[in-house]
């Protein structure tokens, strides 16, 4: 693929336009953007007083939390696989 | 633990104070906040023109991307474990 194998999408997250660039297929990039948009709306609905910048930080916190929990589960599976 | 088994930390992410609440130990909550703070600084250093709100959204995008890649690897391990 051209452009150093990068894909690029223009997408709207929480009402603002972003260009997302990555080496993954555009479907993956779109899915990432949709998850962030939907999490921001979900967290925003529970915290109506938050400005969008703080809301985005809490969305990043939320995703990082999910990532760490999944990483723990991943390592458990790895250990089980080594012992099987 | 009191308070419906919730833990709470007050932490600084990208120069702003946040209260993070969760059922995990405070060490986990601190680690989450540190990862988000460090990712925001990393992405901010590469995109100096971004305001902090857009930077936080891109940090959430970044973490969601990492989450989806890890989820794919997790499902591969699960499939291998089922077949082993």
Backbone of each chain as nested JSON, in Angstrom:
{
  "chains": [
    {"id": "A", "residues": [
      {"number": 1, "name": "UNK", "atoms": {"N": [0.828, -1.193, 0.0], "CA": [0.0, 0.0, 0.0], "C": [0.874, 1.259, 0.0]}},
      {"number": 2, "name": "UNK", "atoms": {"N": [0.367, 2.319, -0.571], "CA": [1.149, 3.561, -0.625], "C": [1.257, 4.195, 0.763]}},
      {"number": 3, "name": "UNK", "atoms": {"N": [1.927, 5.331, 0.853], "CA": [2.007, 6.097, 2.106], "C": [2.516, 5.287, 3.287]}},
      {"number": 4, "name": "UNK", "atoms": {"N": [3.601, 4.534, 3.064], "CA": [4.205, 3.795, 4.163], "C": [3.198, 2.842, 4.829]}},
      {"number": 5, "name": "UNK", "atoms": {"N": [2.332, 2.254, 4.006], "CA": [1.347, 1.276, 4.47], "C": [0.405, 1.81, 5.546]}},
      {"number": 6, "name": "UNK", "atoms": {"N": [0.112, 3.087, 5.516], "CA": [-0.795, 3.651, 6.511], "C": [-2.192, 3.798, 5.911]}},
      {"number": 7, "name": "UNK", "atoms": {"N": [-3.189, 3.502, 6.706], "CA": [-4.561, 3.822, 6.342], "C": [-5.004, 5.04, 7.12]}},
      {"number": 8, "name": "UNK", "atoms": {"N": [-6.055, 5.677, 6.608], "CA": [-6.462, 6.95, 7.179], "C": [-7.977, 7.067, 7.071]}},
      {"number": 9, "name": "UNK", "atoms": {"N": [-8.642, 7.41, 8.14], "CA": [-10.072, 7.705, 8.051], "C": [-10.337, 9.073, 8.675]}},
      {"number": 10, "name": "UNK", "atoms": {"N": [-11.388, 9.718, 8.182], "CA": [-11.859, 10.942, 8.827], "C": [-13.171, 10.577, 9.496]}},
      {"number": 11, "name": "UNK", "atoms": {"N": [-13.27, 10.836, 10.785], "CA": [-14.421, 10.35, 11.534], "C": [-14.85, 11.393, 12.569]}},
      {"number": 12, "name": "UNK", "atoms": {"N": [-16.058, 11.251, 13.054], "CA": [-16.561, 12.183, 14.061], "C": [-16.633, 11.473, 15.409]}},
      {"number": 13, "name": "UNK", "atoms": {"N": [-15.991, 12.059, 16.403], "CA": [-16.055, 11.528, 17.764], "C": [-16.596, 12.635, 18.659]}},
      {"number": 14, "name": "UNK", "atoms": {"N": [-17.687, 12.355, 19.307], "CA": [-18.34, 13.304, 20.22], "C": [-18.487, 14.677, 19.552]}},
      {"number": 15, "name": "UNK", "atoms": {"N": [-18.938, 14.658, 18.301], "CA": [-19.262, 15.894, 17.592], "C": [-18.082, 16.628, 16.966]}},
      {"number": 16, "name": "UNK", "atoms": {"N": [-16.876, 16.077, 17.123], "CA": [-15.711, 16.728, 16.508], "C": [-15.051, 15.798, 15.504]}},
      {"number": 17, "name": "UNK", "atoms": {"N": [-14.489, 16.408, 14.45], "CA": [-13.885, 15.601, 13.396], "C": [-12.419, 15.263, 13.735]}},
      {"number": 18, "name": "UNK", "atoms": {"N": [-12.066, 14.003, 13.494], "CA": [-10.687, 13.555, 13.718], "C": [-10.2, 12.763, 12.52]}},
      {"number": 19, "name": "UNK", "atoms": {"N": [-8.926, 12.892, 12.229], "CA": [-8.286, 12.015, 11.257], "C": [-7.536, 10.948, 12.04]}},
      {"number": 20, "name": "UNK", "atoms": {"N": [-7.879, 9.696, 11.784], "CA": [-7.222, 8.59, 12.489], "C": [-6.343, 7.857, 11.476]}},
      {"number": 21, "name": "UNK", "atoms": {"N": [-5.096, 7.679, 11.833], "CA": [-4.136, 7.055, 10.932], "C": [-3.59, 5.801, 11.602]}},
      {"number": 22, "name": "UNK", "atoms": {"N": [-3.487, 4.718, 10.83], "CA": [-2.925, 3.505, 11.413], "C": [-2.615, 2.498, 10.342]}},
      {"number": 23, "name": "UNK", "atoms": {"N": [-1.853, 1.481, 10.725], "CA": [-1.486, 0.475, 9.725], "C": [-2.57, -0.59, 9.585]}},
      {"number": 24, "name": "UNK", "atoms": {"N": [-3.571, -0.575, 10.472], "CA": [-4.639, -1.578, 10.403], "C": [-5.656, -1.189, 9.316]}},
      {"number": 25, "name": "UNK", "atoms": {"N": [-6.5, -2.178, 8.922], "CA": [-7.544, -1.889, 7.925], "C": [-8.476, -0.768, 8.401]}},
      {"number": 26, "name": "UNK", "atoms": {"N": [-9.084, -0.059, 7.457], "CA": [-9.951, 1.066, 7.837], "C": [-11.113, 0.604, 8.715]}},
      {"number": 27, "name": "UNK", "atoms": {"N": [-11.573, -0.641, 8.523], "CA": [-12.657, -1.159, 9.369], "C": [-12.264, -1.149, 10.848]}},
      {"number": 28, "name": "UNK", "atoms": {"N": [-11.015, -1.528, 11.106], "CA": [-10.519, -1.51, 12.492], "C": [-10.494, -0.072, 13.015]}},
      {"number": 29, "name": "UNK", "atoms": {"N": [-9.981, 0.849, 12.19], "CA": [-9.896, 2.258, 12.628], "C": [-11.292, 2.816, 12.916]}},
      {"number": 30, "name": "UNK", "atoms": {"N": [-12.26, 2.438, 12.052], "CA": [-13.645, 2.911, 12.263], "C": [-14.22, 2.344, 13.559]}},
      {"number": 31, "name": "UNK", "atoms": {"N": [-13.907, 1.072, 13.812], "CA": [-14.427, 0.428, 15.025], "C": [-13.863, 1.12, 16.272]}},
      {"number": 32, "name": "UNK", "atoms": {"N": [-12.558, 1.424, 16.245], "CA": [-11.919, 2.127, 17.359], "C": [-12.638, 3.458, 17.614]}},
      {"number": 33, "name": "UNK", "atoms": {"N": [-12.859, 4.229, 16.533], "CA": [-13.504, 5.538, 16.664], "C": [-14.924, 5.394, 17.216]}},
      {"number": 34, "name": "UNK", "atoms": {"N": [-15.643, 4.37, 16.754], "CA": [-17.014, 4.148, 17.226], "C": [-17.046, 3.811, 18.71]}},
      {"number": 35, "name": "UNK", "atoms": {"N": [-16.081, 2.99, 19.149], "CA": [-16.042, 2.618, 20.572], "C": [-15.788, 3.863, 21.426]}},
      {"number": 36, "name": "UNK", "atoms": {"N": [-14.823, 4.699, 21.004], "CA": [-14.506, 5.908, 21.786], "C": [-15.715, 6.846, 21.812]}},
      {"number": 37, "name": "UNK", "atoms": {"N": [-16.342, 7.046, 20.652], "CA": [-17.523, 7.917, 20.58], "C": [-18.617, 7.4, 21.511]}},
      {"number": 38, "name": "UNK", "atoms": {"N": [-18.85, 6.1, 21.46], "CA": [-19.945, 5.548, 22.251], "C": [-19.618, 5.599, 23.752]}},
      {"number": 39, "name": "UNK", "atoms": {"N": [-18.336, 5.332, 24.121], "CA": [-17.932, 5.435, 25.543], "C": [-18.078, 6.872, 26.034]}},
      {"number": 40, "name": "UNK", "atoms": {"N": [-17.691, 7.841, 25.171], "CA": [-17.791, 9.249, 25.6], "C": [-19.253, 9.628, 25.843]}},
      {"number": 41, "name": "UNK", "atoms": {"N": [-20.153, 9.168, 24.979], "CA": [-21.572, 9.459, 25.197], "C": [-22.084, 8.778, 26.463]}},
      {"number": 42, "name": "UNK", "atoms": {"N": [-21.617, 7.558, 26.693], "CA": [-22.049, 6.799, 27.871], "C": [-21.583, 7.513, 29.154]}},
      {"number": 43, "name": "UNK", "atoms": {"N": [-20.283, 7.875, 29.203], "CA": [-19.746, 8.531, 30.398], "C": [-20.328, 9.947, 30.527]}},
      {"number": 44, "name": "UNK", "atoms": {"N": [-20.524, 10.615, 29.399], "CA": [-21.098, 11.969, 29.408], "C": [-22.52, 11.985, 29.946]}},
      {"number": 45, "name": "UNK", "atoms": {"N": [-23.272, 10.922, 29.64], "CA": [-24.658, 10.842, 30.099], "C": [-24.713, 10.69, 31.62]}},
      {"number": 46, "name": "UNK", "atoms": {"N": [-23.645, 10.072, 32.185], "CA": [-23.621, 9.867, 33.641], "C": [-23.014, 11.066, 34.377]}},
      {"number": 47, "name": "UNK", "atoms": {"N": [-22.334, 11.94, 33.632], "CA": [-21.627, 13.076, 34.25], "C": [-21.878, 14.329, 33.42]}},
      {"number": 48, "name": "UNK", "atoms": {"N": [-23.089, 14.821, 33.505], "CA": [-23.492, 15.904, 32.603], "C": [-22.729, 17.207, 32.831]}},
      {"number": 49, "name": "UNK", "atoms": {"N": [-22.112, 17.364, 34.012], "CA": [-21.414, 18.622, 34.292], "C": [-20.0, 18.651, 33.71]}},
      {"number": 50, "name": "UNK", "atoms": {"N": [-19.515, 17.505, 33.216], "CA": [-18.13, 17.433, 32.733], "C": [-17.949, 18.123, 31.393]}},
      {"number": 51, "name": "UNK", "atoms": {"N": [-16.874, 18.904, 31.248], "CA": [-16.584, 19.428, 29.916], "C": [-15.978, 18.306, 29.066]}},
      {"number": 52, "name": "UNK", "atoms": {"N": [-15.964, 18.507, 27.75], "CA": [-15.618, 17.397, 26.862], "C": [-14.152, 16.969, 27.009]}},
      {"number": 53, "name": "UNK", "atoms": {"N": [-13.276, 17.89, 27.431], "CA": [-11.873, 17.525, 27.623], "C": [-11.719, 16.554, 28.786]}},
      {"number": 54, "name": "UNK", "atoms": {"N": [-12.356, 16.87, 29.906], "CA": [-12.281, 15.981, 31.08], "C": [-13.006, 14.666, 30.797]}},
      {"number": 55, "name": "UNK", "atoms": {"N": [-14.091, 14.771, 30.04], "CA": [-14.824, 13.567, 29.655], "C": [-13.94, 12.642, 28.818]}},
      {"number": 56, "name": "UNK", "atoms": {"N": [-13.153, 13.226, 27.913], "CA": [-12.26, 12.42, 27.075], "C": [-11.175, 11.76, 27.919]}},
      {"number": 57, "name": "UNK", "atoms": {"N": [-10.668, 12.497, 28.925], "CA": [-9.658, 11.912, 29.817], "C": [-10.265, 10.723, 30.572]}},
      {"number": 58, "name": "UNK", "atoms": {"N": [-11.488, 10.886, 31.073], "CA": [-12.121, 9.779, 31.808], "C": [-12.417, 8.6, 30.874]}},
      {"number": 59, "name": "UNK", "atoms": {"N": [-12.679, 8.883, 29.607], "CA": [-12.871, 7.808, 28.628], "C": [-11.56, 7.048, 28.428]}},
      {"number": 60, "name": "UNK", "atoms": {"N": [-10.452, 7.788, 28.348], "CA": [-9.139, 7.146, 28.227], "C": [-8.839, 6.317, 29.477]}},
      {"number": 61, "name": "UNK", "atoms": {"N": [-9.208, 6.853, 30.648], "CA": [-9.026, 6.123, 31.91], "C": [-9.819, 4.808, 31.87]}},
      {"number": 62, "name": "UNK", "atoms": {"N": [-11.052, 4.912, 31.416], "CA": [-11.938, 3.752, 31.314], "C": [-11.355, 2.672, 30.393]}},
      {"number": 63, "name": "UNK", "atoms": {"N": [-10.872, 3.085, 29.237], "CA": [-10.318, 2.129, 28.276], "C": [-9.026, 1.505, 28.799]}},
      {"number": 64, "name": "UNK", "atoms": {"N": [-8.228, 2.317, 29.506], "CA": [-6.967, 1.807, 30.063], "C": [-7.251, 0.78, 31.152]}},
      {"number": 65, "name": "UNK", "atoms": {"N": [-8.277, 1.064, 31.932], "CA": [-8.715, 0.116, 32.958], "C": [-9.121, -1.211, 32.29]}},
      {"number": 66, "name": "UNK", "atoms": {"N": [-9.957, -1.138, 31.255], "CA": [-10.376, -2.355, 30.545], "C": [-9.164, -3.092, 29.975]}},
      {"number": 67, "name": "UNK", "atoms": {"N": [-8.207, -2.311, 29.459], "CA": [-7.004, -2.912, 28.868], "C": [-6.221, -3.696, 29.936]}},
      {"number": 68, "name": "UNK", "atoms": {"N": [-6.035, -3.101, 31.094], "CA": [-5.249, -3.768, 32.146], "C": [-5.94, -5.033, 32.642]}},
      {"number": 69, "name": "UNK", "atoms": {"N": [-7.27, -4.99, 32.745], "CA": [-8.0, -6.188, 33.177], "C": [-7.859, -7.3, 32.135]}},
      {"number": 70, "name": "UNK", "atoms": {"N": [-7.955, -6.917, 30.862], "CA": [-7.819, -7.912, 29.793], "C": [-6.4, -8.473, 29.76]}},
      {"number": 71, "name": "UNK", "atoms": {"N": [-5.418, -7.599, 30.02], "CA": [-4.017, -8.04, 30.026], "C": [-3.804, -9.093, 31.116]}},
      {"number": 72, "name": "UNK", "atoms": {"N": [-4.44, -8.889, 32.254], "CA": [-4.345, -9.849, 33.351], "C": [-4.93, -11.208, 32.912]}},
      {"number": 73, "name": "UNK", "atoms": {"N": [-6.118, -11.157, 32.277], "CA": [-6.762, -12.384, 31.799], "C": [-5.903, -13.058, 30.722]}},
      {"number": 74, "name": "UNK", "atoms": {"N": [-5.289, -12.232, 29.873], "CA": [-4.435, -12.755, 28.802], "C": [-3.248, -13.518, 29.403]}},
      {"number": 75, "name": "UNK", "atoms": {"N": [-2.632, -12.922, 30.423], "CA": [-1.466, -13.561, 31.053], "C": [-1.853, -14.849, 31.767]}},
      {"number": 76, "name": "UNK", "atoms": {"N": [-3.065, -14.868, 32.316], "CA": [-3.547, -16.104, 32.958], "C": [-3.671, -17.211, 31.915]}},
      {"number": 77, "name": "UNK", "atoms": {"N": [-4.259, -16.871, 30.759], "CA": [-4.409, -17.863, 29.69], "C": [-3.046, -18.357, 29.215]}},
      {"number": 78, "name": "UNK", "atoms": {"N": [-2.103, -17.416, 29.071], "CA": [-0.747, -17.781, 28.658], "C": [-0.153, -18.811, 29.621]}},
      {"number": 79, "name": "UNK", "atoms": {"N": [-0.323, -18.546, 30.909], "CA": [0.215, -19.447, 31.919], "C": [-0.457, -20.82, 31.842]}},
      {"number": 80, "name": "UNK", "atoms": {"N": [-1.781, -20.792, 31.628], "CA": [-2.5, -22.07, 31.507], "C": [-2.027, -22.853, 30.295]}},
      {"number": 81, "name": "UNK", "atoms": {"N": [-1.768, -22.138, 29.214], "CA": [-1.338, -22.776, 27.968], "C": [0.044, -23.392, 28.155]}},
      {"number": 82, "name": "UNK", "atoms": {"N": [0.902, -22.695, 28.905], "CA": [2.244, -23.226, 29.15], "C": [2.197, -24.51, 29.984]}},
      {"number": 83, "name": "UNK", "atoms": {"N": [1.216, -24.58, 30.856], "CA": [1.116, -25.738, 31.753], "C": [0.261, -26.859, 31.196]}},
      {"number": 84, "name": "UNK", "atoms": {"N": [-0.32, -26.641, 30.004], "CA": [-1.254, -27.663, 29.49], "C": [-0.534, -28.674, 28.614]}}
    ]},
    {"id": "B", "residues": [
      {"number": 1, "name": "UNK", "atoms": {"N": [-15.178, -3.697, 52.358], "CA": [-14.808, -2.289, 52.448], "C": [-16.063, -1.422, 52.444]}},
      {"number": 2, "name": "UNK", "atoms": {"N": [-15.96, -0.27, 53.055], "CA": [-17.123, 0.62, 53.105], "C": [-17.444, 1.188, 51.723]}},
      {"number": 3, "name": "UNK", "atoms": {"N": [-18.444, 2.033, 51.661], "CA": [-18.782, 2.724, 50.412], "C": [-19.029, 1.804, 49.231]}},
      {"number": 4, "name": "UNK", "atoms": {"N": [-19.792, 0.738, 49.444], "CA": [-20.137, -0.161, 48.347], "C": [-18.897, -0.736, 47.668]}},
      {"number": 5, "name": "UNK", "atoms": {"N": [-17.859, -1.009, 48.483], "CA": [-16.619, -1.612, 48.012], "C": [-15.912, -0.811, 46.925]}},
      {"number": 6, "name": "UNK", "atoms": {"N": [-16.066, 0.501, 46.952], "CA": [-15.39, 1.332, 45.957], "C": [-14.12, 1.927, 46.552]}},
      {"number": 7, "name": "UNK", "atoms": {"N": [-13.079, 1.969, 45.744], "CA": [-11.888, 2.721, 46.123], "C": [-11.864, 4.025, 45.348]}},
      {"number": 8, "name": "UNK", "atoms": {"N": [-11.078, 4.959, 45.829], "CA": [-11.094, 6.296, 45.268], "C": [-9.69, 6.894, 45.383]}},
      {"number": 9, "name": "UNK", "atoms": {"N": [-9.186, 7.436, 44.299], "CA": [-7.923, 8.178, 44.389], "C": [-8.119, 9.558, 43.771]}},
      {"number": 10, "name": "UNK", "atoms": {"N": [-7.352, 10.511, 44.264], "CA": [-7.299, 11.823, 43.61], "C": [-5.931, 11.89, 42.944]}},
      {"number": 11, "name": "UNK", "atoms": {"N": [-5.919, 12.15, 41.656], "CA": [-4.672, 12.07, 40.901], "C": [-4.608, 13.179, 39.857]}},
      {"number": 12, "name": "UNK", "atoms": {"N": [-3.41, 13.443, 39.371], "CA": [-3.235, 14.487, 38.357], "C": [-2.934, 13.833, 37.013]}},
      {"number": 13, "name": "UNK", "atoms": {"N": [-3.744, 14.172, 36.016], "CA": [-3.501, 13.672, 34.664], "C": [-3.351, 14.888, 33.76]}},
      {"number": 14, "name": "UNK", "atoms": {"N": [-2.214, 14.986, 33.13], "CA": [-1.911, 16.078, 32.201], "C": [-2.22, 17.437, 32.845]}},
      {"number": 15, "name": "UNK", "atoms": {"N": [-1.792, 17.559, 34.098], "CA": [-1.891, 18.848, 34.793], "C": [-3.243, 19.156, 35.411]}},
      {"number": 16, "name": "UNK", "atoms": {"N": [-4.21, 18.23, 35.263], "CA": [-5.524, 18.482, 35.872], "C": [-5.837, 17.396, 36.893]}},
      {"number": 17, "name": "UNK", "atoms": {"N": [-6.574, 17.806, 37.924], "CA": [-6.885, 16.862, 38.992], "C": [-8.154, 16.054, 38.678]}},
      {"number": 18, "name": "UNK", "atoms": {"N": [-8.085, 14.752, 38.916], "CA": [-9.242, 13.874, 38.699], "C": [-9.44, 12.976, 39.901]}},
      {"number": 19, "name": "UNK", "atoms": {"N": [-10.705, 12.681, 40.179], "CA": [-11.024, 11.65, 41.172], "C": [-11.382, 10.393, 40.394]}},
      {"number": 20, "name": "UNK", "atoms": {"N": [-10.65, 9.327, 40.654], "CA": [-10.906, 8.063, 39.956], "C": [-11.5, 7.084, 40.966]}},
      {"number": 21, "name": "UNK", "atoms": {"N": [-12.623, 6.521, 40.616], "CA": [-13.335, 5.618, 41.516], "C": [-13.446, 4.247, 40.853]}},
      {"number": 22, "name": "UNK", "atoms": {"N": [-13.205, 3.202, 41.613], "CA": [-13.348, 1.871, 41.035], "C": [-13.318, 0.821, 42.114]}},
      {"number": 23, "name": "UNK", "atoms": {"N": [-13.692, -0.395, 41.755], "CA": [-13.721, -1.452, 42.759], "C": [-12.351, -2.118, 42.908]}},
      {"number": 24, "name": "UNK", "atoms": {"N": [-11.403, -1.781, 42.031], "CA": [-10.065, -2.374, 42.104], "C": [-9.231, -1.683, 43.19]}},
      {"number": 25, "name": "UNK", "atoms": {"N": [-8.108, -2.341, 43.573], "CA": [-7.229, -1.732, 44.579], "C": [-6.714, -0.367, 44.089]}},
      {"number": 26, "name": "UNK", "atoms": {"N": [-6.364, 0.515, 45.041], "CA": [-5.908, 1.856, 44.649], "C": [-4.647, 1.782, 43.781]}},
      {"number": 27, "name": "UNK", "atoms": {"N": [-3.813, 0.75, 43.971], "CA": [-2.618, 0.605, 43.128], "C": [-2.995, 0.473, 41.656]}},
      {"number": 28, "name": "UNK", "atoms": {"N": [-4.062, -0.282, 41.398], "CA": [-4.533, -0.439, 40.016], "C": [-5.024, 0.91, 39.485]}},
      {"number": 29, "name": "UNK", "atoms": {"N": [-5.802, 1.63, 40.295], "CA": [-6.333, 2.926, 39.854], "C": [-5.192, 3.909, 39.565]}},
      {"number": 30, "name": "UNK", "atoms": {"N": [-4.158, 3.876, 40.431], "CA": [-3.005, 4.764, 40.223], "C": [-2.271, 4.407, 38.933]}},
      {"number": 31, "name": "UNK", "atoms": {"N": [-2.15, 3.101, 38.68], "CA": [-1.453, 2.647, 37.475], "C": [-2.203, 3.116, 36.225]}},
      {"number": 32, "name": "UNK", "atoms": {"N": [-3.541, 2.979, 36.247], "CA": [-4.375, 3.443, 35.131], "C": [-4.122, 4.931, 34.87]}},
      {"number": 33, "name": "UNK", "atoms": {"N": [-4.168, 5.732, 35.947], "CA": [-3.979, 7.183, 35.797], "C": [-2.589, 7.498, 35.252]}},
      {"number": 34, "name": "UNK", "atoms": {"N": [-1.576, 6.763, 35.733], "CA": [-0.205, 6.996, 35.258], "C": [-0.063, 6.677, 33.772]}},
      {"number": 35, "name": "UNK", "atoms": {"N": [-0.711, 5.581, 33.329], "CA": [-0.626, 5.211, 31.915], "C": [-1.266, 6.303, 31.055]}},
      {"number": 36, "name": "UNK", "atoms": {"N": [-2.452, 6.781, 31.469], "CA": [-3.142, 7.815, 30.683], "C": [-2.3, 9.091, 30.653]}},
      {"number": 37, "name": "UNK", "atoms": {"N": [-1.761, 9.501, 31.807], "CA": [-0.929, 10.707, 31.867], "C": [0.277, 10.567, 30.946]}},
      {"number": 38, "name": "UNK", "atoms": {"N": [0.901, 9.394, 30.99], "CA": [2.121, 9.231, 30.2], "C": [1.798, 9.159, 28.703]}},
      {"number": 39, "name": "UNK", "atoms": {"N": [0.674, 8.496, 28.337], "CA": [0.257, 8.456, 26.919], "C": [-0.076, 9.859, 26.422]}},
      {"number": 40, "name": "UNK", "atoms": {"N": [-0.756, 10.667, 27.267], "CA": [-1.111, 12.026, 26.842], "C": [0.145, 12.85, 26.587]}},
      {"number": 41, "name": "UNK", "atoms": {"N": [1.147, 12.704, 27.454], "CA": [2.394, 13.441, 27.238], "C": [3.103, 12.952, 25.97]}},
      {"number": 42, "name": "UNK", "atoms": {"N": [3.062, 11.639, 25.758], "CA": [3.719, 11.055, 24.571], "C": [3.053, 11.574, 23.29]}},
      {"number": 43, "name": "UNK", "atoms": {"N": [1.719, 11.505, 23.239], "CA": [0.99, 11.943, 22.04], "C": [1.087, 13.465, 21.897]}},
      {"number": 44, "name": "UNK", "atoms": {"N": [1.041, 14.173, 23.023], "CA": [1.15, 15.632, 22.996], "C": [2.495, 16.099, 22.454]}},
      {"number": 45, "name": "UNK", "atoms": {"N": [3.547, 15.346, 22.785], "CA": [4.885, 15.724, 22.313], "C": [4.988, 15.579, 20.794]}},
      {"number": 46, "name": "UNK", "atoms": {"N": [4.2, 14.658, 20.236], "CA": [4.228, 14.447, 18.776], "C": [3.257, 15.373, 18.044]}},
      {"number": 47, "name": "UNK", "atoms": {"N": [2.334, 15.989, 18.777], "CA": [1.294, 16.831, 18.164], "C": [1.128, 18.102, 18.988]}},
      {"number": 48, "name": "UNK", "atoms": {"N": [2.116, 18.976, 18.887], "CA": [2.158, 20.115, 19.797], "C": [1.007, 21.107, 19.584]}},
      {"number": 49, "name": "UNK", "atoms": {"N": [0.357, 21.044, 18.39], "CA": [-0.709, 22.012, 18.095], "C": [-2.066, 21.587, 18.672]}},
      {"number": 50, "name": "UNK", "atoms": {"N": [-2.138, 20.345, 19.19], "CA": [-3.427, 19.821, 19.68], "C": [-3.819, 20.443, 21.008]}},
      {"number": 51, "name": "UNK", "atoms": {"N": [-5.106, 20.828, 21.151], "CA": [-5.549, 21.237, 22.484], "C": [-5.76, 19.994, 23.339]}},
      {"number": 52, "name": "UNK", "atoms": {"N": [-5.828, 20.194, 24.653], "CA": [-5.795, 19.033, 25.542], "C": [-7.04, 18.155, 25.395]}},
      {"number": 53, "name": "UNK", "atoms": {"N": [-8.172, 18.729, 24.983], "CA": [-9.38, 17.928, 24.783], "C": [-9.209, 16.948, 23.622]}},
      {"number": 54, "name": "UNK", "atoms": {"N": [-8.711, 17.452, 22.499], "CA": [-8.489, 16.59, 21.329], "C": [-7.379, 15.578, 21.618]}},
      {"number": 55, "name": "UNK", "atoms": {"N": [-6.396, 16.014, 22.362], "CA": [-5.31, 15.127, 22.767], "C": [-5.849, 13.963, 23.614]}},
      {"number": 56, "name": "UNK", "atoms": {"N": [-6.767, 14.279, 24.514], "CA": [-7.351, 13.229, 25.358], "C": [-8.166, 12.258, 24.513]}},
      {"number": 57, "name": "UNK", "atoms": {"N": [-8.886, 12.782, 23.509], "CA": [-9.655, 11.888, 22.628], "C": [-8.693, 10.961, 21.884]}},
      {"number": 58, "name": "UNK", "atoms": {"N": [-7.594, 11.501, 21.371], "CA": [-6.634, 10.656, 20.652], "C": [-5.967, 9.645, 21.586]}},
      {"number": 59, "name": "UNK", "atoms": {"N": [-5.817, 10.009, 22.846], "CA": [-5.29, 9.055, 23.828], "C": [-6.287, 7.913, 24.035]}},
      {"number": 60, "name": "UNK", "atoms": {"N": [-7.572, 8.258, 24.109], "CA": [-8.609, 7.227, 24.236], "C": [-8.615, 6.34, 22.99]}},
      {"number": 61, "name": "UNK", "atoms": {"N": [-8.441, 6.951, 21.817], "CA": [-8.379, 6.19, 20.56], "C": [-7.206, 5.209, 20.614]}},
      {"number": 62, "name": "UNK", "atoms": {"N": [-6.076, 5.701, 21.056], "CA": [-4.869, 4.9, 21.161], "C": [-5.064, 3.689, 22.087]}},
      {"number": 63, "name": "UNK", "atoms": {"N": [-5.658, 3.947, 23.253], "CA": [-5.872, 2.859, 24.212], "C": [-6.884, 1.854, 23.687]}},
      {"number": 64, "name": "UNK", "atoms": {"N": [-7.914, 2.352, 22.98], "CA": [-8.937, 1.454, 22.437], "C": [-8.325, 0.565, 21.353]}},
      {"number": 65, "name": "UNK", "atoms": {"N": [-7.454, 1.156, 20.564], "CA": [-6.725, 0.398, 19.549], "C": [-5.914, -0.727, 20.215]}},
      {"number": 66, "name": "UNK", "atoms": {"N": [-5.149, -0.38, 21.243], "CA": [-4.358, -1.392, 21.961], "C": [-5.274, -2.477, 22.545]}},
      {"number": 67, "name": "UNK", "atoms": {"N": [-6.414, -2.036, 23.065], "CA": [-7.365, -2.99, 23.659], "C": [-7.845, -3.994, 22.606]}},
      {"number": 68, "name": "UNK", "atoms": {"N": [-8.229, -3.487, 21.428], "CA": [-8.761, -4.385, 20.393], "C": [-7.696, -5.365, 19.904]}},
      {"number": 69, "name": "UNK", "atoms": {"N": [-6.447, -4.896, 19.787], "CA": [-5.371, -5.809, 19.355], "C": [-5.146, -6.898, 20.406]}},
      {"number": 70, "name": "UNK", "atoms": {"N": [-5.18, -6.488, 21.677], "CA": [-4.984, -7.464, 22.751], "C": [-6.149, -8.45, 22.791]}},
      {"number": 71, "name": "UNK", "atoms": {"N": [-7.365, -7.95, 22.537], "CA": [-8.544, -8.816, 22.534], "C": [-8.417, -9.894, 21.453]}},
      {"number": 72, "name": "UNK", "atoms": {"N": [-7.876, -9.488, 20.31], "CA": [-7.666, -10.449, 19.221], "C": [-6.677, -11.538, 19.662]}},
      {"number": 73, "name": "UNK", "atoms": {"N": [-5.572, -11.103, 20.291], "CA": [-4.566, -12.063, 20.767], "C": [-5.165, -12.96, 21.857]}},
      {"number": 74, "name": "UNK", "atoms": {"N": [-6.009, -12.371, 22.707], "CA": [-6.641, -13.138, 23.782], "C": [-7.529, -14.248, 23.198]}},
      {"number": 75, "name": "UNK", "atoms": {"N": [-8.294, -13.889, 22.157], "CA": [-9.195, -14.872, 21.548], "C": [-8.42, -15.985, 20.83]}},
      {"number": 76, "name": "UNK", "atoms": {"N": [-7.267, -15.619, 20.276], "CA": [-6.409, -16.637, 19.65], "C": [-5.929, -17.639, 20.692]}},
      {"number": 77, "name": "UNK", "atoms": {"N": [-5.498, -17.113, 21.842], "CA": [-5.04, -17.996, 22.925], "C": [-6.17, -18.895, 23.402]}},
      {"number": 78, "name": "UNK", "atoms": {"N": [-7.354, -18.313, 23.53], "CA": [-8.529, -19.093, 23.96], "C": [-8.767, -20.26, 23.006]}},
      {"number": 79, "name": "UNK", "atoms": {"N": [-8.689, -19.966, 21.699], "CA": [-8.919, -20.997, 20.697], "C": [-7.837, -22.075, 20.788]}},
      {"number": 80, "name": "UNK", "atoms": {"N": [-6.585, -21.635, 21.015], "CA": [-5.494, -22.611, 21.132], "C": [-5.696, -23.493, 22.349]}},
      {"number": 81, "name": "UNK", "atoms": {"N": [-6.171, -22.89, 23.439], "CA": [-6.386, -23.632, 24.679], "C": [-7.505, -24.659, 24.502]}},
      {"number": 82, "name": "UNK", "atoms": {"N": [-8.528, -24.277, 23.759], "CA": [-9.631, -25.208, 23.512], "C": [-9.182, -26.405, 22.685]}},
      {"number": 83, "name": "UNK", "atoms": {"N": [-8.221, -26.162, 21.79], "CA": [-7.754, -27.227, 20.904], "C": [-6.582, -28.006, 21.475]}},
      {"number": 84, "name": "UNK", "atoms": {"N": [-6.096, -27.608, 22.658], "CA": [-4.889, -28.279, 23.166], "C": [-5.263, -29.466, 24.033]}}
    ]}
  ]
}
